[in-house]
């Protein structure tokens, strides 16, 4: 909080497993950066196959055990599907989306064609080679995903530059986006939305001023800033924080139950011990 300005932050876990030390760190950092009473919680449960109610219960229990309190109500993405649909419709009307039927195999083989050079990875994996670009939204078929036509999206911007603040101002131009990120998926198969689309709409709806999350999402933020520009939403400030790693330097994963907060609590650790373990 600077100069009396109120800072609202959030923690946005997906209930697909137990929270681990990395989540604890992220939640504690977010909460510490919020003005009093301005720390919010959002349950990111768009992936109905992987999200489980017992993991959602565990999120509330673990965060309360860490000593965190969050402002009510808790936002739940599964209750906001219509809002995501509306935004997709709006982006479709702007002409910046197209349906795509390519499988991962199709993408790989398109990219291994000799003239294409070495495949480049972006925040969502292989950069899409554009095979279905040019298909019209009215041709959307069952099983298609919906992609962002990043080139057309940049055509609509007044300038060719995206920017956001994370300590200093970071900028990325059209070429950097097209070569390093590309036509990402905005609606996944059978899901009707994606992490990128939902997170942008939800941060705006929750009035978030500062998004604190892991460094691993830094590149994804460019997608979010582009979507904010297209949807006429404000870009919040960001704080991409360090990642908590295991002894081998690997990022912690939800599969790693041995390091779950629940397990550590069971071993008799306190919230203070957790803070020390993540060096807070
Ligand atoms: N649900 C995402 C995760 O758990 C949230 C990422 C974000 O904070 O934007 O990684």
Boltz pocket constraint, residues with backbone or C-beta under 6 A from the ligand:
constraints:
  - pocket:
      binder: B
      contacts: [[A, 12], [A, 13], [A, 14], [A, 44], [A, 199], [A, 212], [A, 213], [A, 217]]
      max_distance: 6.0
